[in-house]
Each structure stands twice: as structure tokens, then as C-alpha cells.
Amino acid sequence: MADFGGMAGMRIVAEPDLLRAKAEEAEARVAKMRGIWDEVLQTVRGTVEFWNGEAATEHRERFLNCDETVSWMLETIISLTTKMRQVAGVYDTSKQEVGEELNPLPADIIK
């Protein structure tokens, strides 16, 4: 049996409402980061008006080339929030199924 880095036998319990709340929080923060990053990109692009020469061009290009990586990171976080919601849905479904199976049992089953 694989140990998975010492995680064998480990049990993770999550509250679906907390997962959804954290997903919303992460999405809000990503939106804010995206807005800030877009402002920074706009500012860097605007330096072409007053910062000239080979060094200026090189620094601008290097910075602007980071946009793909930053966008990938932000999209990755958003994809994780989708997975968090999916996990919350699994917890909700499982809880409902277990509840439905337990309902037929009488309250005085243990005497």
C-alpha cells in the first residue's frame, strides 16, 4: 500500500459551508489581484512614453513576459475553488444519503 508521504490512514473532514465560503473568499482575492496586476501592466506599458533605450525595452519585455505566468497562477487558484465547491457537493450528497439510510432505523434500536 502506498504511504502518500506519511498520509496513510489520515482522515480529512471538511465543512461544506466553510469550503464554499473559502472558495468565494479566494475568488474575491483573485479578482482583486487580477485588477492590481492589470494596473501594473498598464503602468509598465505606459513607461514607453518616457523610458527609452535598450535597457528600458529589455526590462519592459521581461516584466510583460510574466503576464502569462501570473495569469496561469490566478487561473489555477480559480480552478481550485471549483474543486472546493465540488468537494462540498460530495459532502452534502453523502450526508444526505447517510441521513436517508438512517431514517428508517427506530430511535430505540439500542436497548
C-alpha positions in Angstrom: 0.0 0.0 0.0 1.3 3.4 -0.9 2.1 5.7 2.0 1.5 9.0 0.1 4.1 10.9 2.1 3.0 9.7 5.6 -0.6 10.4 4.9 -1.8 6.8 5.0 -4.7 6.4 7.4 -5.2 10.1 7.6 -8.8 11.4 7.7 -9.8 14.8 6.4 -13.1 16.3 7.4 -14.4 19.5 5.8 -17.5 21.5 6.4 -19.2 22.2 3.1 -20.3 25.7 4.0 -16.8 26.6 5.1 -15.4 25.2 1.8 -17.9 27.3 -0.2 -17.1 30.4 1.9 -13.4 30.0 1.4 -13.9 29.4 -2.3 -15.8 32.7 -2.5 -13.1 34.5 -0.5 -10.4 33.1 -2.7 -12.3 34.2 -5.9 -12.7 37.7 -4.5 -9.0 37.9 -3.7 -8.1 36.6 -7.1 -10.3 39.3 -8.7 -8.6 41.9 -6.7 -5.1 40.6 -7.6 -6.1 40.5 -11.2 -7.2 44.1 -11.1 -4.0 45.2 -9.4 -1.9 43.2 -11.9 -3.7 44.8 -14.8 -3.0 48.2 -13.4 0.7 47.3 -13.0 0.8 46.0 -16.6 -0.8 49.2 -17.8 1.7 51.3 -15.9 4.7 49.4 -17.3 3.4 49.7 -20.8 3.0 53.4 -20.2 6.7 53.8 -19.5 7.4 53.6 -23.2 6.5 57.3 -23.4 9.4 58.4 -21.1 11.7 55.4 -20.6 13.7 54.7 -23.7 16.7 52.7 -24.8 17.7 49.1 -24.9 17.6 48.6 -21.1 14.1 50.1 -20.9 12.9 47.8 -23.7 14.6 44.8 -22.1 13.1 45.4 -18.6 9.6 46.1 -20.0 9.7 42.9 -22.1 10.9 40.8 -19.2 8.2 42.2 -17.0 5.4 41.9 -19.6 6.5 38.3 -20.2 5.5 37.5 -16.6 1.8 38.1 -17.5 1.4 34.6 -18.8 2.7 33.1 -15.6 0.7 35.3 -13.4 -2.5 34.6 -15.4 -1.8 30.9 -15.1 -1.3 31.1 -11.3 -4.6 33.1 -10.9 -6.5 30.6 -13.2 -5.1 27.7 -11.1 -6.4 29.3 -7.9 -9.8 29.7 -9.6 -9.8 26.1 -10.7 -9.1 25.0 -7.1 -12.2 27.0 -5.9 -14.2 25.0 -8.4 -12.8 21.8 -6.9 -13.6 23.1 -3.4 -17.2 23.5 -4.4 -17.3 20.0 -5.9 -15.9 18.6 -2.7 -18.6 20.5 -0.7 -21.2 19.0 -3.0 -19.8 15.5 -2.4 -20.0 16.0 1.4 -23.6 17.3 1.0 -24.7 14.4 -1.1 -23.0 11.8 1.2 -24.6 13.4 4.3 -28.0 13.3 2.6 -27.6 9.7 1.5 -26.4 8.6 5.0 -29.3 10.5 6.5 -31.8 8.8 4.3 -30.4 5.4 5.2 -30.5 6.1 8.9 -34.1 7.5 8.9 -35.8 4.0 8.7 -34.0 2.9 11.9 -36.1 3.1 15.0 -35.0 5.5 17.7 -34.8 2.7 20.3 -32.6 0.4 18.2 -30.1 0.0 21.1 -31.6 -1.2 24.3 
